[in-house]
Amino acid sequence: MPFLSLHTLHASIGHAIDELERLYRAHTTAEGLDFPDLDEPYYPSARHTSAEERAEKLKTDPDVAFTIRCIVAACGQMSAAVNRTWLGVMETIQGGQLAACLRFMEQAHIVVILRHGNPQGMHARDICTSIVKIRPCDAPPPDPNTLTPTKLSHILRVLATSHWICEVSPDVFANNRRSSALDSGKTLDMPPPPTLPLSA
């Protein structure tokens, strides 16, 4: 793609961000209203300030939603334009791995574990221990060679690379806005429902 086209895409993204900021500023009150931060969890079952609720709800406004889609589309085209074609092919083929990692995160209750842990993040070994601890009583014990902190870190790092979770430091992970949307609202002392084997 010629540099002129790249600059045009860059300008389109910038203009859309300016429009997004204008729409949010138009709804600003004395509390201030900023665009939601990806790194900040937003748990559906938690209590939020009125500003946080309005900032999140505003994303469903038709004008805001259209502007967001423009940004997403232009960024996607920019990524496709500058990325090596072969790498793009591999990323698309490996999309199934990301889906499997998301499924694992949900079924292993990792979002709940992180919500109850240190807001600054939990080490993979502690997450691993919690996964085993909250398994249903009638579930067979996991194979220690199947579920290890190292393997868990690989799974969570795949999710972090796609911004579904944060890796705040090596092998230390925390929820973000995307992962918090998958929160079940359960507490760790509530028995989880039956799940598929962790090796699945």
Disulfide bonds with the S-S distance in Angstrom:
none
